[in-house]
Amino acid sequence: MQLRRSAIALSLLVLAAAAQAQAPAAPVGPPVNPNALHVALSSLLLASVKAAVANAMIANGNAPGSNAAAKVGAPDYLTSNEISHIVVGPGGVLSVGFTGAVSPDAVGVTLLPTLDAGHHAVSWSCVSNSIPEIARVESECRYVPAASH
């Protein structure tokens, strides 16, 4: 009876190890402080830049292509404990860099604006090619490895 229990336990261990070996490995990326990342992405600083871009898009039908055109500060002026810079690029795309409070590696996200058909609202999507776990921290964000951009 004891031998049978040992054989069953060993079989279960072998099955568990095999299942774990077949499971896809999670992407490995730079170490990230999820709390600081969440603070950065939900900050008033970032919200104000997004609002400036959205207001310009709604008012003009065109996205601003620079910080000056969006009427926001220079990229290195738009900083916080978690954010190292915010750059408004062509199409109103925001490139947000993070400080060491978020990660010791240079990581960031890209925020992409979309103006609705009636020109009444702007929605945002969030993409990172450097933070694999971004969707676990912010559900509206997704990880897209650099090779697939």
C-alpha positions in Angstrom: 0.0 0.0 0.0 2.8 2.4 0.9 4.6 1.6 -2.3 1.5 2.4 -4.3 1.1 5.8 -2.6 4.7 6.6 -3.3 4.3 5.6 -7.0 1.2 7.9 -7.3 2.9 10.8 -5.6 5.9 10.4 -7.9 3.6 10.2 -10.9 1.9 13.4 -9.8 5.3 15.2 -9.4 6.4 14.0 -12.9 3.1 15.3 -14.4 3.3 18.6 -12.7 6.9 19.1 -13.8 6.0 18.2 -17.4 3.0 20.6 -17.4 5.3 23.4 -16.1 7.9 22.7 -18.7 5.3 22.9 -21.5 3.8 26.2 -20.2 4.8 29.2 -22.2 7.4 31.3 -20.4 6.3 34.8 -19.4 8.2 37.5 -21.1 11.1 38.7 -19.1 11.8 42.3 -19.0 13.3 45.0 -16.9 12.4 45.1 -13.2 9.4 47.5 -12.8 7.8 48.9 -9.7 4.1 48.3 -10.5 2.9 50.9 -7.9 5.1 53.7 -9.3 4.1 52.7 -12.9 0.4 53.0 -11.9 1.0 56.4 -10.3 2.8 57.6 -13.4 0.1 56.5 -15.8 -2.7 57.9 -13.7 -0.9 61.2 -12.8 -2.4 64.6 -13.2 0.7 65.6 -15.2 0.1 63.0 -17.8 -3.7 63.6 -17.8 -3.1 67.3 -18.4 -0.9 66.6 -21.5 -3.5 64.1 -22.8 -6.2 66.7 -22.3 -4.2 69.3 -24.2 -3.7 67.0 -27.1 -7.4 65.9 -27.1 -8.6 69.5 -26.9 -6.5 70.5 -29.9 -7.7 67.4 -31.8 -11.4 68.2 -31.1 -11.0 72.0 -31.8 -8.9 71.6 -35.0 -9.7 68.2 -36.3 -5.9 67.7 -36.4 -3.5 66.4 -33.7 -0.6 68.6 -32.6 2.8 67.3 -33.6 4.9 68.8 -30.8 4.8 69.9 -27.2 4.7 73.5 -28.4 1.8 72.8 -30.8 -0.1 71.1 -27.9 0.7 74.2 -25.8 2.4 72.1 -23.1 5.8 72.4 -21.5 9.0 71.1 -23.1 9.6 67.4 -22.7 12.2 67.8 -19.9 9.9 70.2 -18.1 7.1 67.7 -17.9 8.6 65.6 -15.1 7.6 64.0 -11.8 9.0 61.5 -9.4 8.0 58.8 -11.8 8.0 60.5 -15.2 11.3 61.6 -16.8 9.7 63.3 -19.9 6.6 63.5 -22.0 7.1 64.1 -25.7 4.2 65.0 -28.0 5.0 63.6 -31.4 3.4 63.5 -34.9 -0.3 62.6 -34.7 -0.5 63.6 -31.1 1.3 60.4 -30.0 2.7 60.7 -26.5 6.0 59.1 -25.6 6.3 58.9 -21.8 9.7 58.0 -20.2 9.9 56.8 -16.6 12.5 57.5 -13.9 14.3 55.1 -11.7 11.3 55.1 -9.3 9.5 53.0 -11.9 12.5 51.0 -13.2 16.3 51.2 -13.1 16.2 50.6 -16.9 15.1 53.1 -19.4 11.5 52.1 -20.0 8.5 54.0 -21.3 5.1 53.8 -22.9 3.5 55.2 -26.0 0.0 56.7 -25.8 -1.9 56.8 -29.1 -4.9 59.1 -29.5 -7.9 58.3 -31.7 -10.5 61.0 -32.5 -14.0 59.7 -32.9 -15.9 60.1 -36.1 -18.0 63.0 -34.8 -14.9 64.9 -33.6 -16.3 65.0 -30.1 -14.0 62.8 -28.1 -10.6 61.3 -28.1 -9.8 57.8 -26.8 -6.3 56.6 -25.9 -4.5 53.3 -26.3 -1.3 52.5 -24.4 1.5 50.4 -25.7 4.9 49.4 -24.3 7.7 47.5 -26.0 9.8 47.5 -22.9 7.4 46.5 -20.1 6.1 42.9 -20.6 3.8 43.0 -17.6 2.2 46.4 -18.5 -1.3 44.9 -19.0 -1.3 43.5 -15.4 -0.5 47.0 -14.1 -2.8 49.0 -16.4 -5.6 47.0 -18.1 -5.8 49.6 -20.9 -2.2 49.0 -21.9 -0.7 46.2 -23.9 2.8 44.9 -24.5 4.0 44.8 -28.1 7.6 43.6 -28.5 9.8 46.0 -30.5 10.2 43.5 -33.3 6.5 43.5 -34.1 6.0 47.3 -34.3 
